[in-house]
Amino acid sequence: MTALPTRRHALGLVGLGAFGALVAACSSDKESDDAATSGTGLQSIRDKGKLRIGMEGTFRPYGYHDGGKLVGFEKEIGDLIAADLGVEPQYVETQWDSLIAGVDAGRYDIIINNISATSERRKKFDFSVPYAESRGKVGVAKDSKLKSTDEIRGHTAGQTETSNFGQQMADEGATLVPVTSFDEAAMLVSFGRVDMTGNDFVTFQAFFDQRPDHNLRLLDGDLGEPSQAAVLMGKGQTQLKQAIDDSLNKHIDAGDLKKIYEKYVRTDLTPQSSTS
């Protein structure tokens, strides 16, 4: 990478006005070099011919395996984005606890895994426009005496600690018991090991469909405000973010995402607003 000239040397060679241009050029070169070094950035993705997508792969109906094949509505959204970028999607399945760290480690280019763009996450990562919106719910055992989400405080909740809903449950006063997946949380609730678990209604709906013998019911009321899921990527990937935003907005406007949602959850999760 071209070394950044000192201010005195630059002034002696080209004058104050040209120095500003040199600094701008070097800054631009640095952004390009950083993207090339980390293997991220839109051009790097196109050069490699593949978009590496981080995903749990065990989260029905978002992304999960059916007969050994990865399916789910987030998987189909990832396919659409990759096609619009002119590359092949490559899914890298990772447990939630290490999923976001995989972007910093360069294991994949983006994450599509029902992640909300919280203010804390925006400090370290960039996000696309939202592609899905859902309401939070809280599940308890059928014989629980609890009736409403107003009663969360002081009870235990099985949650992945750094997830959107884990943070919301903690904010509501629940004591978190760490789990690695929603299925584990549901099992702990069913067996009376924890009092409750919070997640979105889509996840609960899929669980109830798959487990007719379940021992869970939902409390009255929602958990916080509706949450919006967005694609997470490394900070400063301006061109990549724009390309992904363009892809999502195109498919939202065309009704393609609505069709995908109705296929998997019988409900349109398209956000009311696609601005970020």
PAZAPA-4460 file (N, C-alpha, C; in steps of 0.05 Angstrom, whole numbers, plus 32768, in hexadecimal, padded with zeros to 4 digits):
% residues 276
    n_x    n_y    n_z   ca_x   ca_y   ca_z    c_x    c_y    c_z   seq   type   mol
   8011   7FE8   8000   8000   8000   8000   8012   8019   8000     1      M     A
   800B   802D   7FF1   801A   8046   7FF0   801B   8053   800B     2      T     A
   8033   805B   8014   8036   8067   802F   802A   8084   802E     3      A     A
   801D   808C   8043   8011   80A6   8044   8027   80BB   8048     4      L     A
   802A   80CF   8036   8040   80E2   8038   803B   80F5   8050     5      P     A
   8052   80FF   805B   804F   8113   8070   8044   812C   8064     6      T     A
   8037   813D   8076   802B   8156   806C   8041   8168   8060     7      R     A
   8058   816A   806D   806E   817C   8064   8078   8173   8049     8      R     A
   807C   8159   8046   8087   814E   802C   8073   8153   8016     9      H     A
   8059   814E   801B   8045   8152   8007   8042   816F   7FFE    10      A     A
   8044   8181   8012   8042   819D   800B   8059   81A6   7FFA    11      L     A
   8071   819B   8000   8088   81A3   7FF1   8087   8199   7FD4    12      G     A
   8079   8183   7FD0   8078   8177   7FB5   8061   8182   7FA5    13      L     A
   804A   8184   7FB0   8033   8189   7FA0   8021   819F   7FA9    14      V     A
   8027   81AB   7FC0   8016   81C1   7FCA   7FFF   81B7   7FDB    15      G     A
   7FF3   81CA   7FE9   7FDE   81C3   7FFC   7FC5   81B6   7FEF    16      L     A
   7FBD   81C1   7FD8   7FA5   81B7   7FCB   7FA8   819A   7FC3    17      G     A
   7FBF   8194   7FB6   7FC4   8179   7FAD   7FC8   8166   7FC4    18      A     A
   7FD2   8170   7FDB   7FD5   815E   7FF2   7FBB   8152   7FFA    19      F     A
   7FA5   8162   7FFA   7F8B   8157   8001   7F83   8141   7FEE    20      G     A
   7F89   8143   7FD5   7F83   812E   7FC2   7F93   8115   7FC7    21      A     A
   7FAD   8119   7FCF   7FBE   8102   7FD5   7FB4   80F3   7FED    22      L     A
   7FAB   8102   8003   7FA1   80F5   801A   7F87   80E5   8014    23      V     A
   7F76   80F1   8004   7F5D   80E4   7FFC   7F63   80CB   7FEC    24      A     A
   7F77   80CC   7FDA   7F7E   80B5   7FCA   7F89   809F   7FDB    25      A     A
   7F9B   80A7   7FEF   7FA7   8093   8000   7F91   8086   8012    26      C     A
   7F7E   8096   801B   7F68   808B   802C   7F58   8077   801C    27      S     A
   7F53   807E   8002   7F44   806C   7FF1   7F53   8052   7FEC    28      S     A
   7F6E   8055   7FE8   7F7F   803D   7FE5   7F7E   802C   7FFD    29      D     A
   7F7E   8039   8015   7F7E   8029   802E   7F64   8019   8030    30      K     A
   7F4D   8025   802A   7F34   8016   802B   7F35   7FFE   8018    31      E     A
   7F40   8002   8000   7F41   7FEC   7FEC   7F54   7FD7   7FF6    32      S     A
   7F6C   7FDF   8002   7F7F   7FCC   800B   7F74   7FBC   8022    33      D     A
   7F66   7FCA   8035   7F5B   7FBC   804C   7F47   7FA7   8043    34      D     A
   7F36   7FAE   8030   7F22   7F9B   8026   7F2F   7F83   8018    35      A     A
   7F45   7F89   8009   7F52   7F73   7FFC   7F60   7F61   8010    36      A     A
   7F6C   7F6D   8025   7F7B   7F5D   8039   7F68   7F4B   8048    37      T     A
   7F50   7F55   8050   7F3E   7F45   8060   7F2C   7F33   804F    38      S     A
   7F2E   7F36   8034   7F1E   7F25   8023   7F01   7F2D   8021    39      G     A
   7EFB   7F46   802A   7EDF   7F4F   8029   7EDD   7F65   8015    40      T     A
   7EC6   7F70   8012   7EC1   7F85   7FFE   7EB4   7F7A   7FE5    41      G     A
   7EA4   7F8A   7FD8   7E94   7F81   7FC1   7EA6   7F76   7FAB    42      L     A
   7EBB   7F85   7FA4   7ECC   7F7C   7F8E   7EDA   7F61   7F95    43      Q     A
   7EE3   7F5F   7FAD   7EF0   7F45   7FB6   7EDC   7F2E   7FB4    44      S     A
   7EC4   7F33   7FBC   7EAF   7F1E   7FBA   7EAA   7F16   7F9D    45      I     A
   7EA9   7F2A   7F8B   7EA4   7F24   7F6F   7EBD   7F17   7F62    46      R     A
   7ED4   7F1E   7F6B   7EEC   7F12   7F61   7EED   7EF4   7F68    47      D     A
   7EE4   7EEE   7F80   7EE4   7ED2   7F89   7ECC   7EC2   7F7E    48      K     A
   7EB8   7ED1   7F76   7EA0   7EC4   7F6A   7E8E   7EB7   7F7F    49      G     A
   7E91   7EBF   7F98   7E80   7EB4   7FAD   7E7B   7EC7   7FC4    50      K     A
   7E64   7EC6   7FCF   7E5C   7ED6   7FE6   7E5A   7EC3   7FFE    51      L     A
   7E6C   7EC6   8011   7E6C   7EB5   8029   7E58   7EC0   803E    52      R     A
   7E45   7EAF   8045   7E2F   7EB8   8056   7E2F   7EA8   8070    53      I     A
   7E32   7EB6   8086   7E31   7EA9   80A0   7E14   7EA4   80A9    54      G     A
   7E0E   7E8D   80B3   7DF3   7E85   80BB   7DF5   7E6D   80CE    55      M     A
   7DE2   7E6D   80E1   7DE2   7E56   80F4   7DDC   7E3C   80E6    56      E     A
   7DC8   7E3C   80D5   7DC0   7E24   80C6   7DB0   7E10   80D6    57      G     A
   7DA8   7E18   80EF   7D98   7E07   8100   7D7F   7E16   810A    58      T     A
   7D78   7E2C   80FE   7D65   7E3F   8108   7D4C   7E3F   80F6    59      F     A
   7D3A   7E2D   80FA   7D21   7E2B   80EB   7D0E   7E42   80F2    60      R     A
   7D02   7E4F   80DE   7D03   7E4B   80C1   7D17   7E5D   80B3    61      P     A
   7D29   7E6A   80C2   7D3B   7E7D   80B6   7D50   7E6F   80A3    62      Y     A
   7D5F   7E5D   80AF   7D72   7E4D   80A0   7D76   7E33   80AE    63      G     A
   7D70   7E1D   80A2   7D71   7E03   80AF   7D74   7DED   809A    64      Y     A
   7D78   7DD4   80A3   7D7C   7DBE   8091   7D63   7DAD   808F    65      H     A
   7D5C   7DA6   8077   7D45   7D95   8071   7D4F   7D80   805E    66      D     A
   7D51   7D67   8068   7D5B   7D51   8058   7D78   7D56   8050    67      G     A
   7D87   7D63   8061   7DA3   7D68   805C   7DA9   7D81   804B    68      G     A
   7D94   7D8E   8042   7D96   7DA6   8031   7D90   7DBF   8041    69      K     A
   7DA1   7DD3   803F   7D9D   7DED   804C   7D86   7DFB   803F    70      L     A
   7D71   7E02   804F   7D5A   7E10   8044   7D53   7E27   8058    71      V     A
   7D3D   7E34   8053   7D34   7E49   8065   7D31   7E64   8057    72      G     A
   7D21   7E76   8062   7D1D   7E8F   8054   7D35   7EA1   8053    73      F     A
   7D47   7EA0   8068   7D5F   7EB0   8067   7D73   7EA4   8053    74      E     A
   7D72   7E8A   8050   7D83   7E7D   803C   7D7B   7E86   8020    75      K     A
   7D61   7E88   801B   7D57   7E90   8000   7D5D   7EAE   7FFB    76      E     A
   7D5C   7EBE   8011   7D64   7EDA   800E   7D82   7EDD   8007    77      I     A
   7D92   7ECC   8014   7DAE   7ECC   800E   7DB4   7EC4   7FF1    78      G     A
   7DA4   7EB1   7FE7   7DA7   7EA9   7FCB   7DA1   7EC0   7FB8    79      D     A
   7D8C   7ECF   7FBE   7D84   7EE6   7FAE   7D9A   7EFB   7FAD    80      L     A
   7DA5   7F01   7FC5   7DBA   7F16   7FC6   7DD2   7F0D   7FB6    81      I     A
   7DDB   7EF4   7FBA   7DF2   7EEB   7FAB   7DEE   7EEC   7F8D    82      A     A
   7DD6   7EE4   7F84   7DD0   7EE5   7F68   7DD1   7F02   7F5D    83      A     A
   7DC7   7F15   7F6C   7DC8   7F31   7F64   7DE5   7F3C   7F63    84      D     A
   7DF6   7F31   7F74   7E12   7F39   7F74   7E22   7F2A   7F5E    85      L     A
   7E15   7F16   7F51   7E22   7F08   7F3C   7E36   7EF3   7F45    86      G     A
   7E31   7EE8   7F5E   7E43   7ED4   7F69   7E33   7EBD   7F75    87      V     A
   7E41   7EA8   7F7D   7E34   7E91   7F8A   7E33   7E95   7FA8    88      E     A
   7E1E   7E8D   7FB6   7E1D   7E8E   7FD3   7E2C   7E76   7FDF    89      P     A
   7E3B   7E7C   7FF4   7E49   7E66   8003   7E41   7E6A   8020    90      Q     A
   7E32   7E57   802B   7E29   7E59   8047   7E3C   7E4D   805A    91      Y     A
   7E43   7E5C   806F   7E55   7E53   8084   7E45   7E51   809D    92      V     A
   7E40   7E39   80A6   7E2F   7E35   80BE   7E3F   7E36   80D8    93      E     A
   7E35   7E47   80EA   7E44   7E4C   8103   7E30   7E50   8119    94      T     A
   7E37   7E47   8131   7E26   7E4B   8148   7E23   7E68   814E    95      Q     A
   7E0C   7E70   815A   7E07   7E8C   815F   7E1D   7E9A   816F    96      W     A
   7E27   7E8D   8184   7E3A   7E9B   8196   7E53   7EA5   8188    97      D     A
   7E5A   7E98   8172   7E72   7EA1   8163   7E6B   7EAC   8147    98      S     A
   7E52   7EAF   8142   7E49   7EB6   8127   7E53   7ED2   811F    99      L     A
   7E4D   7EE7   812F   7E55   7F02   8128   7E73   7F05   8128   100      I     A
   7E81   7EF7   813A   7E9E   7EF9   813B   7EAB   7EEF   8121   101      A     A
   7E9C   7EDE   8112   7EA6   7ED3   80FA   7EAA   7EE8   80E4   102      G     A
   7E9C   7EFE   80E6   7EA0   7F14   80D2   7EBC   7F21   80D7   103      V     A
   7EC2   7F27   80F1   7EDC   7F32   80F7   7EF3   7F1F   80F0   104      D     A
   7EEE   7F05   80F3   7F02   7EF2   80ED   7F05   7EEC   80CF   105      A     A
   7EF3   7EF8   80BE   7EF5   7EF4   80A2   7EEB   7ED9   8098   106      G     A
   7EDA   7ECB   80A8   7ED0   7EB1   80A1   7EBA   7EB3   808B   107      R     A
   7EAC   7ECA   808B   7E98   7ECE   8077   7E95   7EEC   8072   108      Y     A
   7E87   7EF3   805D   7E84   7F0F   8055   7E6C   7F1D   8063   109      D     A
   7E56   7F0F   8067   7E3E   7F1A   8073   7E31   7F05   8084   110      I     A
   7E1E   7F0E   8095   7E0E   7EFB   80A5   7DF1   7F01   809F   111      I     A
   7DE2   7EEB   8099   7DC5   7EED   8097   7DB9   7EDA   80AB   112      I     A
   7DB1   7EE4   80C3   7DA9   7ED2   80D8   7D97   7EE0   80ED   113      N     A
   7D83   7EEE   80E3   7D6F   7EFB   80F5   7D7D   7F0D   8109   114      N     A
   7D90   7F1E   80FF   7D9F   7F30   8110   7D94   7F4C   810D   115      I     A
   7D8E   7F59   8124   7D84   7F75   8123   7D9C   7F88   8125   116      S     A
   7D99   7F9F   8118   7DAF   7FB3   8118   7DAD   7FC5   8131   117      A     A
   7DB5   7FBA   8148   7DB4   7FCA   8160   7DC9   7FDF   8160   118      T     A
   7DC6   7FF4   8170   7DDA   8009   8171   7DF5   7FFF   8179   119      S     A
   7DF6   7FEC   818B   7E10   7FE1   8193   7E1E   7FD2   817C   120      E     A
   7E0F   7FC3   816D   7E1A   7FB4   8156   7E23   7FC7   8140   121      R     A
   7E14   7FDD   813C   7E1B   7FF0   8127   7E36   7FFE   812C   122      R     A
   7E40   7FFD   8145   7E5B   8008   814A   7E71   7FF8   813D   123      K     A
   7E6C   7FDE   8139   7E81   7FCD   812D   7E7B   7FC3   8112   124      K     A
   7E61   7FC3   810A   7E59   7FB7   80F1   7E46   7FC8   80E1   125      F     A
   7E45   7FC3   80C7   7E30   7FD0   80B7   7E19   7FBD   80B2   126      D     A
   7E02   7FC8   80AC   7DEA   7FB8   80A7   7DDC   7FC1   808D   127      F     A
   7DCF   7FAE   8081   7DBE   7FB4   806A   7DA4   7FC1   8073   128      S     A
   7D94   7FC8   805F   7D78   7FCF   8066   7D6B   7FB6   8072   129      V     A
   7D57   7FB8   8083   7D4A   7FA1   808F   7D3C   7F90   8079   130      P     A
   7D3C   7F76   807D   7D2E   7F65   806A   7D17   7F56   8077   131      Y     A
   7D15   7F56   8092   7CFF   7F48   809F   7CF8   7F57   80B9   132      A     A
   7CDF   7F56   80C1   7CD6   7F62   80DA   7CC4   7F4E   80E8   133      E     A
   7CC9   7F4B   8102   7CB9   7F38   8111   7CB5   7F41   812E   134      S     A
   7CA1   7F36   813C   7C9B   7F3D   8157   7CA7   7F29   816B   135      R     A
   7CB1   7F33   8181   7CBD   7F21   8195   7CA7   7F15   81A7   136      G     A
   7CAB   7EFD   81AF   7C98   7EEF   81C0   7CA8   7EE0   81D6   137      K     A
   7C9A   7ED8   81EB   7CA6   7EC9   8201   7C97   7EAF   8206   138      V     A
   7CA6   7E99   8206   7C9A   7E7F   820A   7C9F   7E75   8227   139      G     A
   7C8B   7E69   8232   7C8D   7E5D   824D   7C81   7E41   824C   140      V     A
   7C85   7E31   8260   7C79   7E17   8262   7C5A   7E1A   8264   141      A     A
   7C4C   7E06   825A   7C2F   7E08   825A   7C23   7E0B   8275   142      K     A
   7C30   7DFF   8289   7C25   7E00   82A5   7C30   7E18   82B5   143      D     A
   7C3F   7E2A   82A7   7C49   7E41   82B5   7C33   7E53   82BF   144      S     A
   7C37   7E60   82D5   7C23   7E73   82E0   7C25   7E8F   82D3   145      K     A
   7C3A   7E93   82C4   7C3E   7EAD   82B7   7C2B   7EB0   82A0   146      L     A
   7C22   7EC9   829C   7C0E   7ECE   8287   7C16   7EE3   8273   147      K     A
   7C27   7EF6   827B   7C2D   7F0D   826A   7C4A   7F13   826A   148      S     A
   7C53   7F21   8254   7C6F   7F29   8252   7C75   7F3F   8267   149      T     A
   7C61   7F49   8274   7C66   7F5C   828A   7C72   7F4F   82A2   150      D     A
   7C72   7F34   82A2   7C7C   7F25   82B9   7C97   7F19   82B5   151      E     A
   7CA6   7F22   82A2   7CC1   7F17   829C   7CD4   7F1B   82B3   152      I     A
   7CD5   7F33   82BE   7CE9   7F3A   82D2   7CEA   7F26   82E9   153      R     A
   7D03   7F1E   82F0   7D07   7F0C   8306   7D06   7EEF   82FF   154      G     A
   7D02   7EE8   82E6   7D01   7ECC   82DD   7D18   7EC5   82CC   155      H     A
   7D1E   7EAB   82CA   7D34   7EA1   82BA   7D2C   7E9D   829D   156      T     A
   7D3E   7EA3   828B   7D38   7EA0   826E   7D4F   7E93   8260   157      A     A
   7D49   7E7E   8251   7D5E   7E70   8241   7D62   7E80   8227   158      G     A
   7D7A   7E8B   8224   7D7F   7E9D   820D   7D9C   7E9A   8204   159      Q     A
   7DA1   7E9E   81EA   7DBC   7EA3   81E0   7DC2   7EC0   81E8   160      T     A
   7DD6   7EC4   81F9   7DD9   7EDD   8208   7DDC   7EF6   81F6   161      E     A
   7DEA   7EF4   81DF   7DEF   7F0B   81CF   7DDA   7F0F   81B9   162      T     A
   7DC5   7EFF   81B9   7DB1   7F02   81A5   7D9F   7F1A   81AA   163      S     A
   7D8F   7F22   8196   7D7D   7F38   819A   7D6A   7F33   81B1   164      N     A
   7D5F   7F1B   81B2   7D4A   7F14   81C6   7D57   7F0F   81E1   165      F     A
   7D6F   7F05   81E2   7D7D   7F03   81FC   7D81   7F1E   8209   166      G     A
   7D88   7F31   81F9   7D8C   7F4C   8203   7D72   7F58   820C   167      Q     A
   7D5C   7F54   81FD   7D42   7F5E   8204   7D38   7F52   821E   168      Q     A
   7D3C   7F38   8221   7D33   7F2A   823A   7D42   7F35   8252   169      M     A
   7D5C   7F39   824E   7D6C   7F45   8264   7D63   7F61   826B   170      A     A
   7D5C   7F70   8256   7D52   7F8B   825B   7D38   7F8B   826A   171      D     A
   7D28   7F76   8266   7D0E   7F73   8274   7D11   7F68   8290   172      E     A
   7D2A   7F62   8298   7D2F   7F59   82B3   7D31   7F3B   82B7   173      G     A
   7D33   7F2C   82A1   7D36   7F0F   82A4   7D53   7F08   82AB   174      A     A
   7D57   7EF2   82B8   7D72   7EE7   82BD   7D78   7ED3   82A7   175      T     A
   7D8D   7ED8   8297   7D92   7EC7   8280   7DA1   7EAE   8287   176      L     A
   7D98   7E98   827C   7DA6   7E7E   827E   7DB0   7E78   8261   177      V     A
   7DCA   7E78   825D   7DD5   7E75   8242   7DCD   7E5B   8235   178      P     A
   7DC6   7E5D   821B   7DC0   7E45   820B   7DCE   7E4A   81F0   179      V     A
   7DD0   7E35   81E0   7DDC   7E37   81C5   7DC8   7E39   81AF   180      T     A
   7DAF   7E33   81B4   7D9B   7E34   819F   7D7F   7E37   81AB   181      S     A
   7D6C   7E3E   8199   7D50   7E40   81A2   7D45   7E25   81AB   182      F     A
   7D4C   7E0F   819D   7D43   7DF5   81A4   7D4B   7DED   81C0   183      D     A
   7D64   7DF5   81C7   7D6D   7DEF   81E3   7D5D   7DFF   81F7   184      E     A
   7D58   7E19   81F0   7D48   7E2A   8202   7D2C   7E1F   8206   185      A     A
   7D1F   7E16   81F0   7D04   7E0B   81F2   7D04   7DF2   8203   186      A     A
   7D19   7DE1   8200   7D1A   7DC9   8210   7D1D   7DD0   822E   187      M     A
   7D2D   7DE3   8235   7D31   7DEB   8251   7D16   7DF6   825D   188      L     A
   7D07   7E05   824D   7CEE   7E0F   8256   7CDA   7DF8   825A   189      V     A
   7CD9   7DE5   8247   7CC7   7DCE   8249   7CCC   7DBD   8261   190      S     A
   7CE6   7DBA   8268   7CED   7DA9   827F   7CEE   7DB9   829A   191      F     A
   7CE7   7DD3   8299   7CE6   7DE2   82B1   7D01   7DEB   82BC   192      G     A
   7D16   7DEA   82AB   7D30   7DF2   82B3   7D33   7E11   82B3   193      R     A
   7D24   7E1E   82A2   7D23   7E3B   82A1   7D05   7E43   829F   194      V     A
   7CFF   7E5C   82A6   7CE3   7E65   82A6   7CD9   7E6B   828A   195      D     A
   7CEA   7E75   8278   7CE0   7E80   825E   7CF7   7E82   824A   196      M     A
   7CEF   7E88   8232   7D03   7E90   821D   7CF6   7EA4   820A   197      T     A
   7D05   7EB7   8201   7CFA   7ECB   81EF   7D06   7EC7   81D3   198      G     A
   7CF5   7ECB   81BF   7CFD   7EC9   81A3   7CE7   7ED6   8192   199      N     A
   7CEA   7ED5   8178   7CD5   7EE1   8168   7CBE   7ECD   8162   200      D     A
   7CA7   7ED7   815A   7C90   7EC6   8157   7C94   7EB2   8140   201      F     A
   7CA5   7EB9   812D   7CAA   7EA7   8116   7CB8   7E8D   8120   202      V     A
   7CCB   7E91   8132   7CDA   7E7A   813D   7CC7   7E69   814E   203      T     A
   7CB7   7E75   815E   7CA3   7E66   816E   7C8F   7E57   815C   204      F     A
   7C86   7E65   8148   7C73   7E59   8135   7C7E   7E40   8128   205      Q     A
   7C97   7E42   811F   7CA4   7E2B   8113   7CA8   7E14   8127   206      A     A
   7CAE   7E1B   8140   7CB2   7E07   8154   7C98   7DF8   815A   207      F     A
   7C82   7E07   815C   7C68   7DFB   8162   7C5F   7DE9   814B   208      F     A
   7C65   7DF1   8132   7C5E   7DE1   811B   7C6D   7DC6   811A   209      D     A
   7C87   7DC8   8122   7C98   7DB0   8121   7C95   7D9E   813A   210      Q     A
   7C8B   7DAA   8150   7C89   7D9B   8169   7C6D   7D9C   8174   211      R     A
   7C5B   7D8E   8168   7C3F   7D8E   8172   7C3C   7D85   818F   212      P     A
   7C50   7D77   8199   7C50   7D6E   81B5   7C5D   7D81   81C8   213      D     A
   7C62   7D99   81BF   7C72   7DAD   81CE   7C64   7DB3   81E9   214      H     A
   7C74   7DBD   81FC   7C69   7DC4   8216   7C6C   7DE2   821B   215      N     A
   7C6A   7DF1   8205   7C6D   7E0E   8207   7C54   7E1D   81FF   216      L     A
   7C51   7E34   820B   7C3C   7E47   8202   7C48   7E63   8203   217      R     A
   7C3B   7E76   81F6   7C45   7E91   81F5   7C37   7EA3   820A   218      L     A
   7C46   7EB4   8216   7C3B   7EC8   8228   7C2C   7EDD   8217   219      L     A
   7C18   7EEA   8224   7C0A   7F00   8217   7C1D   7F18   8214   220      D     A
   7C1B   7F26   81FE   7C2B   7F3E   81F9   7C44   7F38   81EA   221      G     A
   7C51   7F4D   81DF   7C69   7F4A   81D0   7C81   7F50   81E1   222      D     A
   7C99   7F47   81D7   7CB2   7F4C   81E4   7CBF   7F64   81D6   223      L     A
   7CBD   7F7C   81E2   7CC8   7F94   81D6   7CBA   7F9C   81BC   224      G     A
   7CC8   7FAD   81AD   7CBE   7FB6   8193   7CC5   7FA2   817E   225      E     A
   7CB6   7FA2   8167   7CBC   7F90   8151   7CDA   7F93   8149   226      P     A
   7CE7   7F7D   8143   7D03   7F7F   813B   7D06   7F7B   811D   227      S     A
   7D1A   7F87   8112   7D20   7F85   80F6   7D3B   7F78   80F2   228      Q     A
   7D3B   7F63   80E0   7D54   7F55   80DA   7D61   7F62   80C2   229      A     A
   7D7C   7F63   80C3   7D8B   7F6F   80AD   7DA4   7F5E   80A8   230      A     A
   7DB0   7F62   8091   7DC9   7F54   808B   7DE0   7F63   8098   231      V     A
   7DF1   7F54   80A7   7E08   7F60   80B5   7E21   7F5C   80A4   232      L     A
   7E32   7F70   80A3   7E4B   7F6F   8095   7E60   7F80   80A2   233      M     A
   7E79   7F7E   809A   7E8F   7F8D   80A6   7E8B   7FAB   80A3   234      G     A
   7E97   7FBA   80B5   7E94   7FD7   80B4   7EA2   7FE3   809C   235      K     A
   7E95   7FF7   808F   7EA2   8005   807A   7EA0   7FF8   805E   236      G     A
   7E90   7FE3   805B   7E8D   7FD6   8041   7E77   7FE4   8031   237      Q     A
   7E7C   7FFD   8029   7E68   800E   801D   7E5C   8002   8004   238      T     A
   7E6D   7FF9   7FF2   7E63   7FEE   7FD8   7E53   7FD4   7FDD   239      Q     A
   7E5D   7FC4   7FEE   7E4F   7FAA   7FF4   7E34   7FB0   8000   240      L     A
   7E33   7FC2   8014   7E19   7FC9   8020   7E06   7FD4   800B   241      K     A
   7E0F   7FE5   7FFA   7DFD   7FF1   7FE5   7DF2   7FDB   7FD3   242      Q     A
   7E03   7FC8   7FCB   7DFB   7FB3   7FB9   7DE6   7FA1   7FC7   243      A     A
   7DEA   7F9B   7FE1   7DD7   7F8A   7FEF   7DBD   7F99   7FF4   244      I     A
   7DBF   7FB3   7FFA   7DA7   7FC4   7FFD   7D96   7FC4   7FE3   245      D     A
   7DA4   7FC8   7FCD   7D97   7FC9   7FB3   7D88   7FAE   7FAE   246      D     A
   7D96   7F98   7FB4   7D8A   7F7E   7FB0   7D71   7F7A   7FC1   247      S     A
   7D73   7F80   7FDB   7D5C   7F7D   7FED   7D45   7F8E   7FE5   248      L     A
   7D4B   7FA7   7FDF   7D35   7FBA   7FD8   7D27   7FB1   7FBE   249      N     A
   7D37   7FA6   7FAC   7D2B   7F9C   7F93   7D18   7F85   7F98   250      K     A
   7D20   7F73   7FA9   7D0F   7F5B   7FAE   7CF8   7F61   7FC1   251      H     A
   7CFB   7F75   7FD2   7CE5   7F7E   7FE3   7CD0   7F8B   7FD1   252      I     A
   7CD9   7F9D   7FC0   7CC6   7FAB   7FAE   7CB7   7F99   7F9B   253      D     A
   7CC5   7F84   7F92   7CBA   7F71   7F7F   7CA8   7F5C   7F8D   254      A     A
   7CA8   7F5C   7FA8   7C98   7F48   7FB6   7CA4   7F2D   7FB9   255      G     A
   7CBE   7F2B   7FB1   7CCB   7F11   7FB2   7CCF   7F07   7FCF   256      D     A
   7CD6   7F1A   7FE1   7CDA   7F11   7FFD   7CBF   7F09   800A   257      L     A
   7CAA   7F17   8002   7C90   7F0F   800D   7C89   7EF3   8005   258      K     A
   7C8F   7EEB   7FED   7C8A   7ECF   7FE4   7C9A   7EBB   7FF4   259      K     A
   7CB3   7EC2   7FF9   7CC5   7EB1   8009   7CBA   7EAD   8025   260      I     A
   7CB2   7EC4   8032   7CA7   7EC2   804D   7C8E   7EB1   804E   261      Y     A
   7C7C   7EB5   803C   7C63   7EA6   803C   7C68   7E89   8037   262      E     A
   7C7D   7E82   8029   7C85   7E66   8025   7C8D   7E58   803F   263      K     A
   7C9C   7E67   804F   7CA8   7E5B   8067   7C98   7E60   8081   264      Y     A
   7C8B   7E77   8083   7C7E   7E7E   809D   7C61   7E87   809A   265      V     A
   7C57   7E86   8082   7C3B   7E8D   807D   7C34   7EAA   8085   266      R     A
   7C49   7EBA   8089   7C45   7ED6   8091   7C59   7EE8   8083   267      T     A
   7C50   7EFF   807A   7C63   7F12   806C   7C73   7F21   8081   268      D     A
   7C8D   7F1D   8081   7C9F   7F2A   8094   7CAD   7F42   8088   269      L     A
   7CA4   7F4A   8070   7CB1   7F61   8062   7CAF   7F7A   8074   270      T     A
   7CC5   7F88   8079   7CC4   7F9F   808A   7CB2   7FB5   807F   271      P     A
   7CA7   7FC5   8090   7C96   7FDB   8088   7CA7   7FF0   807A   272      Q     A
   7CC0   7FF3   8082   7CD3   8005   8075   7CEC   7FF7   8070   273      S     A
   7CF8   7FFB   8058   7D11   7FEE   8051   7D28   8001   8051   274      S     A
   7D26   8016   8061   7D3C   8029   8063   7D4D   8021   807B   275      T     A
   7D67   8027   807A   7D79   8021   8090   7D8A   8039   8098   276      S     A
***
